[in-house]
């Protein structure tokens, strides 16, 4: 069955270690789009953190989709324009409980507005990684939940960050505190994500397939990290890049070269062209 959709994680998958999309990866994404394949950026990054990628791929011109915050926000690009298709947000009470929990447990939490990354502790050890990922500045706020709620910011996710060992210690307690009103999972060892319940890359990709009338068997999905596992399992063919975590490779149907060796281009060449 010919593939009709290509879903790609960004960090560690489509982008290299310098957060760049190589000329070869760009060329092959464009070639796939030229074959009528729907291009989907499926990232944990927020919308503001994907703008450089959208521009680099010329996505507004060639057409495609963005699943931001693991699919909490789905956007379509067509004919030079963008259209929000689906937006799922955390409710104010859940935002407050997650933020207070982080504060009480001595770990950092952050979220986003239309400009940058909101946090109570810009000096936090792991926050510079998100600055690097998104190419957006840190913005200090006195109280994270108040900054989000008073400004009526559509909050698609909140992230708690600390050492992996510390996050492992508090993950179960956070899940109990939120009591099913949010999903809690690792996107990276230092990032514990809080998203609206029912939202992950697989459920969002499934919704998008329904919107487009595409079967799961017609989807190729590429990824490297824990939050990509559900997407690779959903897709007809799940592809792990060579630098992927062992647990990602374990569920993938095939493994290609690393993100620094144009693994996405290899996947497109082998499976789509």
C-alpha positions in Angstrom: 0.0 0.0 0.0 1.5 3.4 -1.0 2.2 5.7 1.9 0.1 8.9 2.1 1.5 10.5 5.3 5.0 11.2 6.7 5.0 12.2 10.4 8.4 13.3 11.8 9.6 14.2 15.2 11.9 17.2 15.2 14.6 17.2 17.9 16.9 14.2 17.5 15.1 13.1 14.3 14.5 15.6 11.5 17.0 18.1 13.0 20.7 17.3 13.6 22.6 17.8 16.8 22.9 21.5 16.0 19.1 21.8 15.6 19.4 22.2 11.9 17.6 20.5 9.0 20.2 19.4 6.5 19.9 20.1 2.8 19.5 16.4 2.1 16.6 16.0 4.6 14.9 19.1 3.2 15.3 17.8 -0.3 13.8 14.4 0.5 10.9 15.9 2.5 10.1 18.1 -0.5 10.3 15.0 -2.8 7.9 13.2 -0.6 5.5 16.1 -0.7 5.9 16.2 -4.5 4.6 12.6 -4.5 1.4 13.7 -2.8 2.5 12.6 0.7 1.1 14.7 3.6 4.0 16.1 5.6 3.5 16.3 9.4 5.8 17.8 12.0 5.0 15.9 15.1 6.9 17.5 18.0 6.7 18.2 21.7 7.8 21.7 20.9 5.1 24.4 21.1 4.0 26.3 18.0 6.5 29.2 18.7 9.3 26.7 18.9 8.6 25.2 15.4 8.7 28.4 13.4 12.3 28.1 12.2 11.6 24.6 11.0 8.4 25.7 9.2 10.4 28.4 7.4 13.3 26.1 6.6 11.0 23.5 5.1 8.9 26.2 3.4 5.9 24.3 4.8 3.4 27.1 4.1 4.3 26.9 0.4 4.5 23.1 0.0 1.6 22.4 2.4 1.6 20.2 5.5 0.7 20.0 9.1 2.1 20.8 12.5 1.3 18.8 15.7 2.6 21.1 18.5 3.0 20.1 22.1 2.6 16.4 21.2 -0.5 17.1 19.3 -2.4 19.4 21.7 -2.5 21.9 18.9 -2.9 20.8 15.3 -2.3 23.3 12.5 -2.7 23.0 8.7 -0.5 24.9 6.2 -1.9 25.4 2.7 -1.5 28.0 0.0 0.7 30.2 2.1 -1.7 30.3 5.0 -2.1 28.5 8.3 -5.3 27.3 10.0 -5.8 25.9 13.5 -7.7 22.6 13.2 -7.8 21.4 16.8 -6.7 22.9 20.1 -6.8 21.0 23.4 -5.7 22.9 26.5 -5.1 22.3 30.2 -7.9 23.8 32.4 -6.9 26.5 35.0 -7.3 24.2 38.0 -4.9 21.6 36.5 -2.4 24.3 35.6 -2.5 25.5 39.2 -2.2 22.1 40.8 0.8 21.2 38.5 2.5 24.5 39.1 2.0 24.4 42.9 3.2 20.8 43.0 6.4 21.7 41.2 7.0 24.6 43.6 6.3 22.5 46.7 8.7 19.8 45.5 11.6 22.1 44.6 11.6 21.5 40.9 11.1 23.9 38.0 8.0 24.2 35.8 7.6 26.1 32.6 5.1 26.8 29.8 4.8 29.3 26.9 3.2 32.4 25.6 3.4 33.8 22.1 6.9 35.2 22.7 8.9 32.7 24.8 9.2 30.3 27.7 7.6 31.3 31.0 9.3 30.2 34.2 9.7 31.3 37.8 13.4 30.3 37.7 15.3 31.4 34.6 18.4 30.1 36.2 17.1 26.5 36.3 19.7 23.9 35.4 17.7 22.3 32.5 15.8 25.3 31.1 18.6 26.3 28.7 17.9 23.1 26.8 14.4 24.3 26.0 15.8 27.7 25.0 18.1 25.8 22.6 15.3 23.5 21.3 12.9 26.3 20.6 15.2 29.2 19.9 13.0 31.3 22.2 13.9 33.4 25.3 13.2 32.6 28.9 10.7 35.0 30.5 10.6 35.4 34.3 7.2 35.4 36.0 6.5 35.7 39.7 3.9 32.9 39.6 3.6 30.6 36.6 -0.1 29.7 37.1 -1.1 33.3 37.5 0.8 34.4 34.5 -0.9 31.7 32.3 -4.4 32.1 33.7 -4.7 35.9 34.0 -3.4 36.4 30.5 -5.9 33.7 29.3 -3.0 31.9 27.5 -4.1 28.7 25.7 -1.9 26.3 27.7 -1.3 23.2 25.6 1.2 21.7 28.0 3.3 22.4 31.1 6.7 20.9 31.7 8.4 20.0 34.9 12.2 19.8 34.7 14.9 18.4 37.0 17.4 15.6 37.1 15.9 12.4 35.8 16.4 10.8 39.2 14.4 13.5 40.9 11.6 13.4 38.3 11.3 9.6 38.7 10.8 10.2 42.4 7.9 12.6 42.0 6.2 11.3 38.8 3.8 9.0 40.6 2.9 11.7 43.2 2.2 14.2 40.4 0.0 11.7 38.6 -2.0 11.2 41.9 -2.2 15.0 42.4 -3.6 15.5 38.9 -5.9 12.5 39.3 -6.6 11.9 35.6 -7.1 15.5 34.7 -3.8 15.4 32.7 -1.4 12.9 31.3 2.2 12.9 32.7 5.0 11.4 30.7 8.7 11.8 29.9 9.6 13.4 26.6 13.2 13.5 27.5 15.0 12.3 30.7 14.9 15.9 32.2 11.5 16.8 31.0 8.3 15.5 32.6 5.4 16.8 30.4 1.8 17.5 31.6 -0.7 17.5 28.8 -4.5 17.4 28.5 -5.8 13.8 29.1 -5.9 11.7 26.0 -3.2 13.7 24.2 -0.1 12.1 22.8 1.4 11.8 19.4 -0.6 8.7 18.5 -4.0 10.0 19.4 -3.3 13.2 17.6 -2.0 11.5 14.5 -5.1 9.3 14.6 -7.3 12.3 14.6 -5.4 13.9 11.7 -5.7 10.6 9.7 -9.4 10.7 10.3 -9.5 14.3 9.1 -7.7 13.4 5.9 -9.3 10.0 5.4 -5.9 8.2 5.7 -5.5 4.7 7.2 -2.8 3.9 9.8 -1.2 1.5 7.3 -0.6 4.5 5.0 1.5 6.3 7.6 5.3 6.4 8.0 6.4 7.9 11.4 10.0 8.7 12.4 11.2 9.3 15.9 13.9 8.9 18.5 12.5 9.6 22.0 10.0 8.3 24.5 7.2 10.5 23.4 7.6 9.1 19.9 6.8 5.5 20.9 3.0 5.7 20.6 3.3 7.4 17.2 5.7 4.7 15.8 3.3 2.0 17.2 0.3 3.7 15.5 1.9 4.1 12.1 1.9 1.4 9.5 5.7 1.7 9.5 7.5 3.1 12.5 11.1 4.2 11.9 13.7 4.8 14.5 16.7 6.9 13.7 20.1 5.5 14.6 20.5 7.7 17.7 17.0 6.7 19.1 16.6 5.4 22.6 16.7 1.5 22.9 13.1 1.4 23.8 12.2 3.4 20.7 14.2 1.0 18.5 12.5 -1.9 20.2 9.0 -0.9 18.9 10.1 0.4 15.5 9.7 -1.6 12.3 13.1 -0.5 11.0 16.1 1.6 12.0 17.8 4.1 9.7 20.9 6.3 10.0 21.2 8.8 12.9 19.8 12.4 12.9 23.4 13.6 12.1 23.5 11.2 9.1 20.3 12.2 7.3 18.3 9.3 8.7 14.9 10.9 7.7 16.1 11.2 4.1 17.1 7.5 4.1 13.6 6.5 5.4 11.9 8.5 2.7 14.2 7.0 0.0 13.6 3.5 1.2 9.9 3.6 1.9 8.2 6.4 -0.1 10.1 7.3 -3.3 
